[in-house]
């Protein structure tokens, strides 16, 4: 069955990437918790116990949280463009560029966490997202 709404494909791709990061987060976090013999205590301040885990383990959880933040604006914008029947090459290229940049951001954060590189990728992905939102605004208004 052909994709009659191409703008949905990058949305699904980013959702699937988020699922991959979620699985990677737990695949590293649970063994680290077991290895440290942590007794999980809900009375401790938020994040205090997880701060005891190695940084390389925490980076995956941090990235998963980041995938639940700004990408929500991407989902809303891309789905709005799909509803508006914008199948333009420019909008699709921007949507796929945003997804690709978020994947690069994830790979930087979850492996080396080089903050200057990560910030640069985040900054460029933000510009791409805002360009996509402007395209949607031009259609709506």
DSSP file (Angstrom, degrees, kcal/mol; ACC not computed):
  #  RESIDUE AA STRUCTURE BP1 BP2  ACC     N-H-->O    O-->H-N    N-H-->O    O-->H-N    TCO  KAPPA ALPHA  PHI   PSI    X-CA   Y-CA   Z-CA
    1    1 A X              0   0    0      0, 0.0     2,-0.0     0, 0.0     3,-0.0   0.000 360.0 360.0 360.0 123.6    0.0    0.0    0.0
    2    2 A X        -     0   0    0      1,-0.1     2,-0.9     2,-0.0     3,-0.1  -0.336 360.0-105.9 -70.4 150.6    1.6    3.3   -1.0
    3    3 A X        -     0   0    0      1,-0.2     3,-0.3    -2,-0.0    -1,-0.1  -0.671  35.7-179.1 -77.9 108.7    2.1    6.0    1.5
    4    4 A X  S    S+     0   0    0     -2,-0.9     2,-0.3     1,-0.3    -1,-0.2   0.584  79.4  46.7 -85.9 -10.2   -0.6    8.6    0.7
    5    5 A X    >   +     0   0    0      1,-0.1     3,-2.0    -3,-0.1     4,-0.5  -0.725  67.5 177.4-129.0  81.5    0.5   10.9    3.5
    6    6 A X  T >> S+     0   0    0     -2,-0.3     3,-1.0    -3,-0.3     4,-0.6   0.750  73.4  69.6 -60.9 -24.9    4.3   11.1    3.1
    7    7 A X  H 3> S+     0   0    0      1,-0.2     4,-0.7     2,-0.2    -1,-0.3   0.700  90.6  63.3 -67.6 -17.1    4.7   13.6    6.0
    8    8 A X  H <> S+     0   0    0     -3,-2.0     4,-2.5     1,-0.2    -1,-0.2   0.796  87.4  71.9 -75.8 -28.1    3.7   10.8    8.5
    9    9 A X  H <> S+     0   0    0     -3,-1.0     4,-2.4    -4,-0.5    -1,-0.2   0.910  97.2  46.3 -58.9 -47.2    6.7    8.7    7.6
   10   10 A X  H  X S+     0   0    0     -4,-0.6     4,-2.1     2,-0.2    -1,-0.2   0.856 111.0  54.9 -65.1 -30.4    9.3   11.0    9.4
   11   11 A X  H  X S+     0   0    0     -4,-0.7     4,-2.0     2,-0.2    -2,-0.2   0.953 110.8  43.8 -62.6 -49.6    6.9   11.2   12.4
   12   12 A X  H  X S+     0   0    0     -4,-2.5     4,-2.6     1,-0.2    -2,-0.2   0.882 110.6  56.4 -64.5 -37.9    6.8    7.4   12.7
   13   13 A X  H  X S+     0   0    0     -4,-2.4     4,-2.2    -5,-0.2    -1,-0.2   0.912 108.9  45.8 -60.6 -42.7   10.6    7.2   12.2
   14   14 A X  H  X S+     0   0    0     -4,-2.1     4,-2.3     2,-0.2    -1,-0.2   0.862 111.2  52.5 -71.2 -34.2   11.2    9.5   15.1
   15   15 A X  H  X S+     0   0    0     -4,-2.0     4,-1.9     2,-0.2    -2,-0.2   0.930 111.1  47.2 -63.3 -44.1    8.8    7.6   17.3
   16   16 A X  H  X S+     0   0    0     -4,-2.6     4,-2.0     2,-0.2    -2,-0.2   0.887 110.3  52.1 -65.4 -38.2   10.6    4.3   16.4
   17   17 A X  H  X S+     0   0    0     -4,-2.2     4,-2.4     2,-0.2    -1,-0.2   0.919 107.6  52.6 -62.1 -42.0   13.9    5.9   17.2
   18   18 A X  H  X S+     0   0    0     -4,-2.3     4,-2.4     1,-0.2    -2,-0.2   0.887 107.8  52.0 -60.3 -38.5   12.6    7.0   20.6
   19   19 A X  H  X S+     0   0    0     -4,-1.9     4,-2.2     2,-0.2    -1,-0.2   0.877 107.6  51.8 -64.7 -37.5   11.6    3.4   21.2
   20   20 A X  H  X S+     0   0    0     -4,-2.0     4,-2.5     2,-0.2    -2,-0.2   0.930 111.0  46.9 -63.4 -45.5   15.1    2.3   20.3
   21   21 A X  H  X S+     0   0    0     -4,-2.4     4,-2.8     2,-0.2    -2,-0.2   0.891 110.0  54.5 -64.2 -39.1   16.6    4.8   22.8
   22   22 A X  H  X S+     0   0    0     -4,-2.4     4,-2.0     2,-0.2    -1,-0.2   0.931 110.8  45.1 -58.2 -46.6   14.0    3.7   25.4
   23   23 A X  H  X S+     0   0    0     -4,-2.2     4,-2.3     1,-0.2    -2,-0.2   0.910 113.7  49.2 -65.2 -41.8   15.1    0.0   25.0
   24   24 A X  H  X S+     0   0    0     -4,-2.5     4,-1.3     2,-0.2     5,-0.2   0.888 107.9  56.0 -63.9 -39.2   18.8    1.0   25.1
   25   25 A X  H  X S+     0   0    0     -4,-2.8     4,-2.8     1,-0.2     3,-0.4   0.943 113.4  38.9 -58.0 -49.6   18.2    3.1   28.2
   26   26 A X  H  X S+     0   0    0     -4,-2.0     4,-1.8     1,-0.2     5,-0.4   0.824 108.9  61.6 -74.0 -29.9   16.7    0.1   30.1
   27   27 A X  H  < S+     0   0    0     -4,-2.3     4,-0.3    -5,-0.2    -1,-0.2   0.768 118.4  30.0 -66.3 -23.9   19.2   -2.4   28.7
   28   28 A X  H  X S+     0   0    0     -4,-1.3     4,-1.5    -3,-0.4    -2,-0.2   0.770 119.9  52.1-100.3 -35.2   22.0   -0.3   30.4
   29   29 A X  H  X S+     0   0    0     -4,-2.8     4,-2.6    -5,-0.2     5,-0.2   0.934 105.6  51.1 -71.3 -47.0   20.1    1.0   33.4
   30   30 A X  H  X S+     0   0    0     -4,-1.8     4,-2.4     1,-0.2     5,-0.2   0.936 112.1  46.1 -61.8 -47.8   18.7   -2.2   34.8
   31   31 A X  H  > S+     0   0    0     -5,-0.4     4,-2.8    -4,-0.3    -1,-0.2   0.888 113.1  51.6 -61.1 -35.7   22.0   -4.0   34.8
   32   32 A X  H  X S+     0   0    0     -4,-1.5     4,-2.1     2,-0.2    -2,-0.2   0.897 110.0  48.5 -67.0 -39.3   23.7   -1.0   36.4
   33   33 A X  H  X>S+     0   0    0     -4,-2.6     5,-2.0     2,-0.2     4,-0.5   0.924 114.4  46.1 -64.5 -44.1   21.1   -0.8   39.1
   34   34 A X  H ><5S+     0   0    0     -4,-2.4     3,-0.9    -5,-0.2    -2,-0.2   0.914 111.8  51.0 -65.0 -42.8   21.5   -4.6   39.8
   35   35 A X  H 3<5S+     0   0    0     -4,-2.8    -1,-0.2     1,-0.3    -2,-0.2   0.881 112.5  46.0 -62.6 -38.4   25.3   -4.3   39.7
   36   36 A X  H 3<5S-     0   0    0     -4,-2.1    -1,-0.3    -5,-0.2    -2,-0.2   0.529 104.8-132.9 -80.8  -6.1   25.3   -1.4   42.2
   37   37 A X  T <<5 -     0   0    0     -3,-0.9    -3,-0.2    -4,-0.5     2,-0.1   0.880  37.9-174.7  53.8  40.7   22.8   -3.3   44.4
   38   38 A X      < -     0   0    0     -5,-2.0     2,-0.8    -6,-0.2    -1,-0.2  -0.429  23.8-146.3 -69.5 137.8   20.7   -0.2   44.6
   39   39 A X        -     0   0    0     -2,-0.1     2,-0.2    -3,-0.1    -1,-0.1  -0.917  24.8-132.1-101.1 106.5   17.7   -0.2   46.8
   40   40 A X        -     0   0    0     -2,-0.8     2,-0.5     1,-0.1    -7,-0.0  -0.418  24.9-169.4 -68.0 126.6   15.2    2.1   45.0
   41   41 A X    >   -     0   0    0     -2,-0.2     3,-1.4     1,-0.1     8,-0.2  -0.946  18.1-164.4-123.9 110.0   13.8    4.6   47.5
   42   42 A X  T 3  S+     0   0    0     -2,-0.5    -1,-0.1     1,-0.2     4,-0.1   0.614  87.2  68.0 -69.5  -9.8   10.8    6.8   46.3
   43   43 A X  T 3  S+     0   0    0      2,-0.1    -1,-0.2     3,-0.0     2,-0.1   0.636  79.7  94.7 -84.6 -13.9   11.4    9.1   49.3
   44   44 A X  S <  S-     0   0    0     -3,-1.4     3,-0.1     1,-0.1     5,-0.0  -0.444  92.5 -88.1 -74.6 151.6   14.8   10.4   47.9
   45   45 A X    >   -     0   0    0      1,-0.2     3,-2.1    -2,-0.1     4,-0.5  -0.235  61.3 -78.4 -57.8 148.7   14.7   13.6   45.8
   46   46 A X  T 3  S+     0   0    0      1,-0.3    -1,-0.2     2,-0.1    -4,-0.0  -0.201 115.0   6.3 -51.6 129.2   14.1   13.2   42.1
   47   47 A X  T 3> S+     0   0    0     -3,-0.1     4,-1.6     1,-0.1    -1,-0.3   0.251  94.0 112.6  85.1 -13.0   17.2   12.0   40.3
   48   48 A X  T <4 S+     0   0    0     -3,-2.1     4,-0.3     1,-0.2    -2,-0.1   0.921  81.0  41.9 -62.1 -45.1   19.4   11.5   43.4
   49   49 A X  T >4 S+     0   0    0     -4,-0.5     3,-1.8     1,-0.2     4,-0.3   0.924 112.9  52.1 -68.9 -42.8   19.6    7.7   43.1
   50   50 A X  G >4 S+     0   0    0      1,-0.3     3,-1.5     2,-0.2    -1,-0.2   0.773  96.8  69.4 -66.1 -23.5   20.1    7.7   39.4
   51   51 A X  G 3< S+     0   0    0     -4,-1.6    -1,-0.3     1,-0.3    -2,-0.2   0.690  89.4  65.1 -65.5 -16.9   23.0   10.1   39.8
   52   52 A X  G <  S+     0   0    0     -3,-1.8    -1,-0.3    -4,-0.3    -2,-0.2   0.656  85.7  91.0 -78.1 -16.3   24.8    7.3   41.5
   53   53 A X  S <  S-     0   0    0     -3,-1.5     5,-0.1    -4,-0.3   -24,-0.0  -0.399  95.4 -84.0 -77.4 157.2   24.9    5.3   38.2
   54   54 A X    >>  -     0   0    0      1,-0.1     4,-2.1    -2,-0.1     3,-1.2  -0.267  37.0-118.6 -59.0 147.0   27.8    5.7   35.7
   55   55 A X  H 3> S+     0   0    0      1,-0.3     4,-2.4     2,-0.2    -1,-0.1   0.870 113.2  60.6 -55.5 -39.7   27.5    8.7   33.4
   56   56 A X  H 34 S+     0   0    0      1,-0.2     4,-0.5     2,-0.2    -1,-0.3   0.791 107.9  45.5 -62.7 -26.1   27.5    6.5   30.3
   57   57 A X  H X> S+     0   0    0     -3,-1.2     4,-1.0     2,-0.2     3,-0.8   0.894 111.6  51.1 -79.0 -44.3   24.3    4.9   31.7
   58   58 A X  H 3X S+     0   0    0     -4,-2.1     4,-2.7     1,-0.2     5,-0.2   0.828  97.3  69.0 -63.5 -32.2   22.7    8.2   32.6
   59   59 A X  H 3X S+     0   0    0     -4,-2.4     4,-2.4     1,-0.2    -1,-0.2   0.861  96.5  53.1 -57.5 -36.7   23.3    9.6   29.1
   60   60 A X  H <> S+     0   0    0     -3,-0.8     4,-2.3    -4,-0.5    -1,-0.2   0.921 111.2  45.3 -65.8 -43.1   20.7    7.2   27.6
   61   61 A X  H  X S+     0   0    0     -4,-1.0     4,-2.3     2,-0.2    -2,-0.2   0.896 111.7  52.7 -66.6 -39.9   18.0    8.3   30.0
   62   62 A X  H  X S+     0   0    0     -4,-2.7     4,-2.1     1,-0.2    -2,-0.2   0.922 110.8  47.5 -60.5 -43.0   18.9   12.0   29.5
   63   63 A X  H  X S+     0   0    0     -4,-2.4     4,-2.1    -5,-0.2    -2,-0.2   0.902 108.2  54.1 -67.5 -39.7   18.6   11.5   25.8
   64   64 A X  H  X S+     0   0    0     -4,-2.3     4,-0.6     1,-0.2    -1,-0.2   0.926 109.0  49.7 -59.0 -42.7   15.3    9.7   26.1
   65   65 A X  H >< S+     0   0    0     -4,-2.3     3,-1.3     1,-0.2     4,-0.3   0.913 108.3  52.9 -60.5 -42.0   14.0   12.6   28.1
   66   66 A X  H ><>S+     0   0    0     -4,-2.1     3,-1.3     1,-0.3     5,-0.6   0.852 103.0  57.7 -63.0 -33.5   15.2   15.0   25.4
   67   67 A X  H 3<5S+     0   0    0     -4,-2.1    -1,-0.3     1,-0.3    -2,-0.2   0.637 104.3  53.3 -71.7 -12.0   13.3   13.0   22.8
   68   68 A X  T <<5S+     0   0    0     -3,-1.3    -1,-0.3    -4,-0.6    -2,-0.2   0.416 109.2  53.4 -97.0  -0.5   10.1   13.7   24.8
   69   69 A X  T X 5S+     0   0    0     -3,-1.3     3,-2.1    -4,-0.3     4,-0.4   0.715 115.9  11.3-100.0-101.3   10.7   17.4   24.8
   70   70 A X  T >>5S+     0   0    0     -4,-0.4     3,-2.0     1,-0.3     4,-1.1   0.820 116.0  69.3 -56.0 -35.7   11.3   19.5   21.6
   71   71 A X  H 3><S+     0   0    0     -5,-0.6     4,-2.8     1,-0.3    -1,-0.3   0.750  84.9  71.3 -57.8 -19.3   10.3   16.6   19.3
   72   72 A X  H <> S+     0   0    0     -3,-2.1     4,-2.1     1,-0.2    -1,-0.3   0.870  96.8  51.2 -62.4 -32.6    6.7   17.1   20.5
   73   73 A X  H <> S+     0   0    0     -3,-2.0     4,-2.5    -4,-0.4    -1,-0.2   0.883 108.5  51.7 -67.9 -37.7    6.7   20.3   18.6
   74   74 A X  H  X S+     0   0    0     -4,-1.1     4,-3.3     2,-0.2     5,-0.3   0.939 108.5  50.5 -61.8 -46.9    7.9   18.4   15.5
   75   75 A X  H  X S+     0   0    0     -4,-2.8     4,-2.5     1,-0.2     5,-0.3   0.934 112.8  46.0 -57.9 -47.0    5.1   15.8   15.9
   76   76 A X  H  X S+     0   0    0     -4,-2.1     4,-2.0     2,-0.2    -1,-0.2   0.921 116.5  45.0 -62.1 -44.1    2.5   18.6   16.1
   77   77 A X  H  X S+     0   0    0     -4,-2.5     4,-2.4     2,-0.2    -2,-0.2   0.936 114.8  46.1 -68.1 -47.1    3.9   20.5   13.1
   78   78 A X  H  X S+     0   0    0     -4,-3.3     4,-2.0     1,-0.2    -2,-0.2   0.905 114.5  47.7 -64.2 -41.0    4.5   17.5   10.9
   79   79 A X  H  X S+     0   0    0     -4,-2.5     4,-2.5    -5,-0.3    -1,-0.2   0.870 110.0  53.3 -68.8 -34.9    1.0   16.1   11.6
   80   80 A X  H  X S+     0   0    0     -4,-2.0     4,-2.2    -5,-0.3    -2,-0.2   0.925 109.2  49.1 -62.5 -43.2   -0.5   19.5   11.0
   81   81 A X  H  <>S+     0   0    0     -4,-2.4     5,-2.9     2,-0.2    -2,-0.2   0.873 109.8  52.2 -63.8 -35.8    1.3   19.6    7.6
   82   82 A X  H ><5S+     0   0    0     -4,-2.0     3,-1.4     3,-0.2    -2,-0.2   0.929 110.3  47.4 -64.2 -44.3   -0.1   16.1    6.9
   83   83 A X  H 3<5S+     0   0    0     -4,-2.5    -2,-0.2     1,-0.3    -1,-0.2   0.860 110.0  53.2 -63.8 -35.2   -3.6   17.3    7.7
   84   84 A X  T 3<5S-     0   0    0     -4,-2.2    -1,-0.3    -5,-0.2    -2,-0.2   0.430 114.9-121.2 -79.4   1.5   -3.1   20.3    5.5
   85   85 A X  T < 5 +     0   0    0     -3,-1.4     2,-1.0     1,-0.2    -3,-0.2   0.824  52.2 163.3  61.3  35.1   -2.0   18.0    2.7
   86   86 A X      < +     0   0    0     -5,-2.9    -1,-0.2     1,-0.1   -79,-0.1  -0.758   6.9 157.4 -84.8 105.1    1.4   19.5    2.3
   87   87 A X        +     0   0    0     -2,-1.0    -1,-0.1    -3,-0.1    -5,-0.1   0.047  23.0 145.7-111.6  22.1    3.4   16.9    0.4
   88   88 A X     >  -     0   0    0      1,-0.1     4,-2.3     4,-0.0     5,-0.2  -0.232  58.0-126.0 -65.6 149.9    5.9   19.4   -0.9
   89   89 A X  H  > S+     0   0    0      1,-0.2     4,-2.5     2,-0.2     5,-0.2   0.865 109.8  55.3 -61.9 -36.3    9.5   18.3   -1.4
   90   90 A X  H  > S+     0   0    0      2,-0.2     4,-2.3     1,-0.2    -1,-0.2   0.935 109.4  44.5 -65.2 -46.6   10.7   21.2    0.8
   91   91 A X  H  > S+     0   0    0      2,-0.2     4,-2.5     1,-0.2    -2,-0.2   0.914 114.9  48.8 -65.6 -41.8    8.5   20.2    3.8
   92   92 A X  H  X S+     0   0    0     -4,-2.3     4,-2.7     2,-0.2     5,-0.2   0.904 110.9  50.6 -64.1 -40.5    9.4   16.6    3.5
   93   93 A X  H  X S+     0   0    0     -4,-2.5     4,-2.3    -5,-0.2    -2,-0.2   0.910 111.6  48.0 -64.0 -41.3   13.1   17.4    3.3
   94   94 A X  H  X S+     0   0    0     -4,-2.3     4,-2.4     2,-0.2    -2,-0.2   0.918 111.9  49.9 -64.3 -42.6   12.9   19.6    6.4
   95   95 A X  H  X S+     0   0    0     -4,-2.5     4,-2.1     1,-0.2    -2,-0.2   0.937 114.1  43.8 -62.8 -46.7   11.0   16.8    8.3
   96   96 A X  H  X S+     0   0    0     -4,-2.7     4,-2.7     1,-0.2    -1,-0.2   0.868 111.6  54.4 -67.6 -34.9   13.5   14.2    7.3
   97   97 A X  H  X S+     0   0    0     -4,-2.3     4,-2.6    -5,-0.2    -1,-0.2   0.912 107.6  50.6 -63.3 -41.2   16.4   16.5    8.1
   98   98 A X  H  X S+     0   0    0     -4,-2.4     4,-2.3     2,-0.2    -2,-0.2   0.938 111.6  47.3 -61.4 -46.3   14.9   17.1   11.6
   99   99 A X  H  X S+     0   0    0     -4,-2.1     4,-2.1     1,-0.2    -2,-0.2   0.935 112.8  49.0 -60.8 -46.4   14.7   13.4   12.2
  100  100 A X  H  X S+     0   0    0     -4,-2.7     4,-2.4     1,-0.2    -1,-0.2   0.911 111.6  49.2 -60.5 -42.9   18.2   12.8   11.0
  101  101 A X  H  X S+     0   0    0     -4,-2.6     4,-2.7     1,-0.2    -1,-0.2   0.874 109.5  51.6 -66.5 -36.4   19.6   15.6   13.2
  102  102 A X  H  X S+     0   0    0     -4,-2.3     4,-2.4     2,-0.2    -1,-0.2   0.864 109.4  50.6 -68.3 -34.2   17.7   14.2   16.2
  103  103 A X  H  X S+     0   0    0     -4,-2.1     4,-2.6     2,-0.2    -2,-0.2   0.925 111.3  47.7 -67.3 -43.5   19.2   10.8   15.6
  104  104 A X  H  X S+     0   0    0     -4,-2.4     4,-2.6     2,-0.2    -2,-0.2   0.930 110.9  52.2 -60.7 -44.6   22.7   12.3   15.3
  105  105 A X  H  X S+     0   0    0     -4,-2.7     4,-2.7     1,-0.2    -2,-0.2   0.921 110.3  48.8 -55.9 -45.7   22.0   14.3   18.5
  106  106 A X  H  X S+     0   0    0     -4,-2.4     4,-2.9     1,-0.2     5,-0.2   0.925 110.5  49.6 -60.8 -45.8   21.0   11.0   20.2
  107  107 A X  H  X S+     0   0    0     -4,-2.6     4,-1.1     1,-0.2     5,-0.5   0.891 112.8  47.2 -64.2 -38.9   24.2    9.2   19.0
  108  108 A X  H  X>S+     0   0    0     -4,-2.6     5,-3.5    -5,-0.2     4,-1.5   0.959 116.5  43.6 -64.7 -49.4   26.4   12.0   20.3
  109  109 A X  H  <5S+     0   0    0     -4,-2.7    -2,-0.2     1,-0.2    -1,-0.2   0.877 115.9  45.8 -66.4 -38.3   24.7   12.2   23.6
  110  110 A X  H  <5S+     0   0    0     -4,-2.9    -1,-0.2    -5,-0.2   -50,-0.2   0.653 123.9  30.1 -83.0 -14.2   24.5    8.5   24.3
  111  111 A X  H  <5S-     0   0    0     -4,-1.1    -3,-0.2    -3,-0.4    -2,-0.2   0.833 140.2  -3.2-109.5 -55.5   28.0    7.6   23.3
  112  112 A X  T  <5S-     0   0    0     -4,-1.5    -3,-0.2    -5,-0.5     3,-0.2   0.673  71.8-148.7-112.9 -24.7   30.5   10.5   23.9
  113  113 A X      < +     0   0    0     -5,-3.5     2,-1.0     1,-0.2    -4,-0.2   0.844  23.6 178.5  53.4  39.7   28.2   13.3   25.2
  114  114 A X     >  -     0   0    0     -6,-0.4     4,-2.9     1,-0.2    -1,-0.2  -0.621  15.5-157.8 -71.4 106.0   30.4   15.9   23.7
  115  115 A X  H  > S+     0   0    0     -2,-1.0     4,-3.0     1,-0.2     5,-0.2   0.849  84.8  52.0 -62.8 -40.4   28.3   18.9   24.8
  116  116 A X  H  > S+     0   0    0      2,-0.2     4,-2.0     1,-0.2    -1,-0.2   0.906 114.8  43.5 -65.4 -39.2   29.6   21.4   22.2
  117  117 A X  H  > S+     0   0    0     -3,-0.2     4,-2.3     2,-0.2    -2,-0.2   0.938 114.7  50.0 -67.2 -46.8   28.9   19.0   19.4
  118  118 A X  H  X S+     0   0    0     -4,-2.9     4,-2.5     1,-0.2    -2,-0.2   0.905 110.5  49.8 -59.1 -43.2   25.5   18.0   20.9
  119  119 A X  H  X S+     0   0    0     -4,-3.0     4,-3.0     2,-0.2    -1,-0.2   0.916 108.9  52.5 -63.4 -42.6   24.6   21.7   21.2
  120  120 A X  H  X S+     0   0    0     -4,-2.0     4,-2.3    -5,-0.2    -2,-0.2   0.921 111.6  45.4 -59.2 -44.3   25.5   22.4   17.6
  121  121 A X  H  X S+     0   0    0     -4,-2.3     4,-2.6     2,-0.2    -1,-0.2   0.908 113.7  50.0 -65.8 -41.8   23.4   19.6   16.4
  122  122 A X  H  X S+     0   0    0     -4,-2.5     4,-2.2    -5,-0.2    -2,-0.2   0.916 110.0  51.0 -62.0 -43.1   20.5   20.7   18.6
  123  123 A X  H  X S+     0   0    0     -4,-3.0     4,-2.0     2,-0.2    -2,-0.2   0.932 112.6  44.9 -61.5 -47.6   20.8   24.3   17.4
  124  124 A X  H  X S+     0   0    0     -4,-2.3     4,-2.2     1,-0.2    -1,-0.2   0.912 112.2  52.0 -64.8 -41.7   20.7   23.3   13.8
  125  125 A X  H  X S+     0   0    0     -4,-2.6     4,-2.4     1,-0.2    -1,-0.2   0.866 107.5  53.6 -63.5 -34.1   17.8   20.9   14.4
  126  126 A X  H  X S+     0   0    0     -4,-2.2     4,-2.7     2,-0.2    -1,-0.2   0.914 107.3  50.3 -64.8 -42.5   15.9   23.7   16.1
  127  127 A X  H  X S+     0   0    0     -4,-2.0     4,-2.2     2,-0.2    -2,-0.2   0.904 110.8  49.9 -61.6 -40.9   16.4   25.9   13.1
  128  128 A X  H  X S+     0   0    0     -4,-2.2     4,-2.2     2,-0.2    -2,-0.2   0.923 111.0  49.5 -62.8 -44.4   15.0   23.1   10.8
  129  129 A X  H  X S+     0   0    0     -4,-2.4     4,-2.4     1,-0.2    -2,-0.2   0.918 110.9  48.9 -61.6 -44.1   12.0   22.7   13.1
  130  130 A X  H  X S+     0   0    0     -4,-2.7     4,-2.4     1,-0.2    -1,-0.2   0.869 109.0  53.2 -66.4 -35.0   11.3   26.4   13.1
  131  131 A X  H  X S+     0   0    0     -4,-2.2     4,-2.1     2,-0.2    -1,-0.2   0.906 109.6  49.1 -63.3 -40.7   11.5   26.5    9.3
  132  132 A X  H  X S+     0   0    0     -4,-2.2     4,-2.0     2,-0.2    -2,-0.2   0.905 110.9  49.8 -63.8 -41.7    9.0   23.6    9.1
  133  133 A X  H  X S+     0   0    0     -4,-2.4     4,-2.7     1,-0.2    -2,-0.2   0.880 108.6  52.7 -65.5 -37.8    6.7   25.5   11.5
  134  134 A X  H  X S+     0   0    0     -4,-2.4     4,-2.5     2,-0.2    -1,-0.2   0.907 106.6  52.9 -64.5 -40.6    7.0   28.6    9.4
  135  135 A X  H  X S+     0   0    0     -4,-2.1     4,-1.3     1,-0.2    -2,-0.2   0.919 110.7  47.6 -59.1 -42.7    6.0   26.6    6.3
  136  136 A X  H  X S+     0   0    0     -4,-2.0     4,-2.5     1,-0.2     3,-0.3   0.920 110.3  52.0 -64.1 -43.0    2.9   25.4    8.2
  137  137 A X  H  X S+     0   0    0     -4,-2.7     4,-3.2     1,-0.2    -2,-0.2   0.894 105.4  55.1 -61.6 -39.2    2.1   28.9    9.3
  138  138 A X  H  < S+     0   0    0     -4,-2.5    -1,-0.2     1,-0.2    -2,-0.2   0.834 110.9  45.6 -64.0 -31.5    2.3   30.2    5.7
  139  139 A X  H  < S+     0   0    0     -4,-1.3    -2,-0.2    -3,-0.3    -1,-0.2   0.912 118.3  41.7 -74.4 -43.8   -0.3   27.6    4.7
  140  140 A X  H  <        0   0    0     -4,-2.5    -2,-0.2     1,-0.2    -3,-0.2   0.895 360.0 360.0 -73.2 -41.3   -2.6   28.3    7.6
  141  141 A X     <        0   0    0     -4,-3.2    -1,-0.2    -5,-0.2    -3,-0.2   0.439 360.0 360.0-101.1 360.0   -2.4   32.1    7.7
